[in-house]
Amino acid sequence: MDVLKINMDETVKLLGERIKTLRKRKHWTQDELAHYLEVAPSSVGSYERGTRQPTIENLIRMSKYFNVSLDYLLCQTDDERTLEAFKKEDSTDIKDFLRDQAVMFNGLELSDEDKQRVMDILIGLFYHELGNLKK
């Protein structure tokens, strides 16, 4: 229990530092952040000093406003990216993937003609499903 309390105290302190850094990056005062969160300015000061914890709702609001993940806000990672940004940065259009990568199926590398057939099948499936969604 004492270990948990120490870790929580440290986490709350780090959270406060992170909130302060993000707020200053946006050039907001504590009053402005307090107005956005619908809390008293003294609450924001307490968050930043690590003497009070924001509610879950306000953690979510801050993460959305500052455009960072909750994990980042809660000091669980140093990666600021939101899940949406992470997905977008790490996704590849399948057309580009088939064009640019060596692709194998069942241990055999697909030729350019094979890749085009796969693309044609995917296009047909995509537009078939899109048509079903419109009905």
VEXDREN-2710 file (C-alpha; in Angstrom, 1 decimal):
% VEXDREN-2710
k/r/px/py/pz
1/MET/0.0/0.0/0.0
2/ASP/2.8/2.4/0.9
3/VAL/4.5/1.7/-2.5
4/LEU/1.3/2.5/-4.3
5/LYS/0.9/5.7/-2.4
6/ILE/4.5/6.8/-3.3
7/ASN/3.9/5.9/-7.0
8/MET/0.6/7.7/-7.0
9/ASP/2.1/10.8/-5.4
10/GLU/4.8/10.8/-8.0
11/THR/2.4/10.3/-10.8
12/VAL/0.1/13.1/-9.6
13/LYS/3.2/15.4/-9.4
14/LEU/4.3/14.4/-12.9
15/LEU/0.8/14.9/-14.2
16/GLY/0.7/18.4/-12.8
17/GLU/4.0/19.2/-14.5
18/ARG/2.7/17.8/-17.8
19/ILE/-0.6/19.9/-17.5
20/LYS/1.5/23.0/-16.9
21/THR/3.8/22.4/-19.8
22/LEU/0.9/21.7/-22.2
23/ARG/-1.1/24.7/-21.0
24/LYS/1.9/27.0/-21.5
25/ARG/2.6/25.5/-24.9
26/LYS/-1.0/26.7/-25.9
27/HIS/-0.2/30.1/-24.3
28/TRP/-3.2/29.7/-21.9
29/THR/-3.3/31.0/-18.4
30/GLN/-4.6/28.9/-15.5
31/ASP/-7.8/31.0/-15.6
32/GLU/-8.3/30.1/-19.2
33/LEU/-7.8/26.4/-18.7
34/ALA/-10.1/26.6/-15.6
35/HIS/-12.8/28.2/-17.7
36/TYR/-12.5/25.5/-20.3
37/LEU/-12.6/22.8/-17.7
38/GLU/-15.4/24.6/-15.8
39/VAL/-13.4/24.5/-12.5
40/ALA/-12.0/27.2/-10.3
41/PRO/-8.6/28.6/-11.2
42/SER/-7.3/27.4/-7.9
43/SER/-8.1/23.9/-9.0
44/VAL/-5.9/24.2/-12.0
45/GLY/-3.1/25.5/-9.8
46/SER/-3.6/22.5/-7.5
47/TYR/-3.5/20.2/-10.5
48/GLU/-0.2/21.7/-11.6
49/ARG/1.3/21.6/-8.1
50/GLY/0.3/17.9/-7.8
51/THR/-1.9/18.5/-4.7
52/ARG/-5.2/17.7/-6.4
53/GLN/-6.2/15.3/-9.2
54/PRO/-8.4/16.2/-12.1
55/THR/-11.6/14.2/-12.6
56/ILE/-11.7/11.6/-15.4
57/GLU/-13.9/13.9/-17.4
58/ASN/-11.4/16.7/-17.2
59/LEU/-8.5/14.4/-18.0
60/ILE/-10.3/13.4/-21.2
61/ARG/-11.2/17.1/-22.0
62/MET/-7.5/18.1/-21.5
63/SER/-6.3/15.2/-23.6
64/LYS/-8.6/16.3/-26.4
65/TYR/-7.9/20.0/-26.1
66/PHE/-4.1/19.5/-26.0
67/ASN/-4.4/16.7/-28.7
68/VAL/-2.4/14.2/-26.7
69/SER/-3.2/10.7/-25.6
70/LEU/-4.4/10.0/-22.0
71/ASP/-1.3/7.8/-21.6
72/TYR/0.9/10.8/-22.4
73/LEU/-1.1/13.1/-20.1
74/LEU/-0.9/10.6/-17.3
75/CYS/2.9/10.2/-17.8
76/GLN/2.6/6.6/-18.9
77/THR/4.5/7.3/-22.2
78/ASP/6.5/10.1/-23.7
79/ASP/4.7/9.7/-27.1
80/GLU/2.2/12.5/-27.4
81/ARG/0.4/11.0/-30.4
82/THR/-3.3/10.3/-30.0
83/LEU/-4.6/6.9/-31.2
84/GLU/-6.0/8.6/-34.3
85/ALA/-2.7/10.2/-35.2
86/PHE/-0.9/6.9/-34.4
87/LYS/-3.2/5.0/-36.7
88/LYS/-2.9/7.5/-39.5
89/GLU/0.9/7.7/-39.3
90/ASP/1.3/4.0/-39.2
91/SER/-1.2/3.0/-41.8
92/THR/-0.4/2.3/-45.4
93/ASP/-2.8/2.4/-48.4
94/ILE/-3.0/-1.2/-49.7
95/LYS/-2.5/0.0/-53.2
96/ASP/0.9/1.5/-52.2
97/PHE/1.7/-1.6/-50.1
98/LEU/1.1/-3.9/-53.1
99/ARG/3.0/-1.7/-55.4
100/ASP/6.0/-1.0/-53.2
101/GLN/6.5/-4.2/-51.2
102/ALA/7.5/-7.7/-52.0
103/VAL/4.4/-9.7/-51.1
104/MET/4.2/-13.4/-50.5
105/PHE/1.4/-15.8/-50.4
106/ASN/1.9/-19.4/-49.1
107/GLY/5.6/-18.9/-49.3
108/LEU/5.7/-17.7/-52.9
109/GLU/6.3/-14.1/-54.0
110/LEU/3.5/-12.5/-55.9
111/SER/4.4/-11.2/-59.4
112/ASP/3.2/-7.7/-60.5
113/GLU/0.4/-9.4/-62.4
114/ASP/-0.6/-11.4/-59.2
115/LYS/-0.6/-8.2/-57.2
116/GLN/-2.8/-6.5/-59.8
117/ARG/-5.3/-9.5/-59.6
118/VAL/-5.4/-9.1/-55.8
119/MET/-6.0/-5.4/-56.2
120/ASP/-8.8/-6.0/-58.7
121/ILE/-10.4/-8.5/-56.3
122/LEU/-10.2/-6.0/-53.4
123/ILE/-11.6/-3.2/-55.5
124/GLY/-14.6/-5.5/-56.4
125/LEU/-15.2/-6.5/-52.8
126/PHE/-14.9/-2.9/-51.6
127/TYR/-17.4/-1.5/-54.1
128/HIS/-19.7/-4.5/-53.6
129/GLU/-19.8/-3.9/-49.9
130/LEU/-20.2/-0.1/-50.4
131/GLY/-23.2/-0.9/-52.6
132/ASN/-24.7/-3.1/-49.9
133/LEU/-24.2/-0.3/-47.3
134/LYS/-26.2/2.2/-49.5
135/LYS/-29.3/-0.1/-49.7
END
